[in-house]
Amino acid sequence: MTYIVIENCIKCKYMDCIEVCPVDCFYEGENMLVIHPEECIDCGVCEPECPAEAIKPDTEPGLEKWLEINTEYAEIWPNIIAMGQPPAGGKKFDGEENKFEKYFSKEPGEGS
């Protein structure tokens, strides 16, 4: 099992999870974060820290797409180890449906 970031992170990207990760397995895209599944030690400390509830164990049904996205983008986006500023207006996107189709960006973030 590993933890992965799912759709609700898109355009929210709160980054509270980064501060508690003991192995620095988060990677930053322009408008979301992902977890590198092979680096995650399955400790679970990040899951309750996410205000958007966008971190889930990969064992939950229906998350195969998100495991693939986390795996793919963790290989090409920069590692982020310190909390940055969440995007302005992120709260208004929290809980919105179909965020992947509407807003997902393949562009990398700045990392740290």
C-alpha positions in Angstrom: 0.0 0.0 0.0 1.0 3.6 -0.6 -0.7 6.9 -0.2 -1.6 9.0 -3.3 -2.9 12.5 -4.0 -6.3 12.6 -5.8 -8.3 15.1 -7.8 -9.4 17.4 -5.0 -5.8 18.7 -4.6 -6.1 20.4 -8.0 -6.2 24.2 -7.6 -6.3 23.8 -3.8 -2.7 22.5 -3.2 -2.7 23.5 0.5 0.7 21.8 1.2 0.1 21.0 4.9 1.0 17.4 4.1 4.6 18.3 3.1 5.5 19.5 6.6 4.8 16.2 8.2 6.2 13.8 5.6 9.2 12.0 7.1 10.6 10.9 3.7 10.0 13.9 1.5 8.1 12.0 -1.1 5.9 14.9 -2.4 6.4 16.4 -5.8 5.0 19.7 -7.1 3.0 20.4 -10.2 1.8 23.8 -11.2 -1.6 23.3 -9.5 -1.4 20.1 -7.4 1.0 17.8 -5.6 1.6 14.1 -6.1 3.3 11.4 -3.9 6.0 9.2 -5.3 4.5 5.7 -4.6 7.9 4.0 -4.4 9.2 6.5 -1.9 6.2 6.6 0.4 6.7 4.5 3.5 2.9 4.2 4.1 3.1 5.9 7.5 -0.2 7.8 6.8 0.8 11.0 8.7 0.0 13.1 5.6 -3.6 12.0 5.2 -5.2 13.7 8.2 -3.2 16.9 7.5 -4.8 17.6 4.1 -7.7 20.1 4.5 -9.0 19.1 1.1 -9.1 15.4 2.0 -7.1 14.7 -1.2 -4.8 12.1 0.1 -6.0 8.5 0.2 -4.5 5.0 0.4 -4.1 3.4 -3.0 -6.1 0.4 -1.7 -9.4 2.3 -1.9 -11.5 1.2 -4.9 -11.5 3.3 -8.0 -8.2 5.1 -7.5 -6.1 3.3 -10.1 -6.1 6.4 -12.4 -4.7 8.4 -9.5 -2.0 5.9 -8.7 -0.9 6.2 -12.4 -0.9 10.0 -12.2 1.1 10.1 -9.0 3.6 7.6 -10.4 4.0 9.4 -13.7 4.3 13.0 -12.4 6.5 12.1 -9.4 9.1 11.1 -11.9 9.1 14.5 -13.8 7.9 17.2 -11.3 10.4 18.7 -8.7 10.5 17.4 -5.2 9.0 19.7 -2.6 10.1 19.5 1.0 8.9 22.8 2.5 5.4 24.2 2.6 4.9 27.1 0.2 1.9 29.4 -0.4 -1.2 27.7 -1.5 -2.8 29.2 -4.6 -5.0 32.3 -4.1 -8.7 31.3 -4.2 -8.0 27.6 -3.6 -10.8 27.3 -1.1 -13.4 28.0 -3.7 -12.3 25.0 -5.7 -12.3 22.6 -2.7 -14.9 19.9 -3.4 -15.6 20.9 -7.0 -16.2 18.0 -9.3 -14.4 17.1 -12.6 -11.4 19.2 -11.6 -9.0 16.9 -13.5 -10.8 17.6 -16.8 -11.2 21.3 -16.2 -7.9 22.3 -14.6 -5.2 19.7 -14.4 -1.8 21.1 -15.6 1.1 18.9 -16.6 3.4 21.8 -15.9 5.9 21.4 -13.0 5.8 23.6 -9.9 8.8 25.3 -8.4 9.7 22.6 -5.9 12.1 23.3 -3.0 
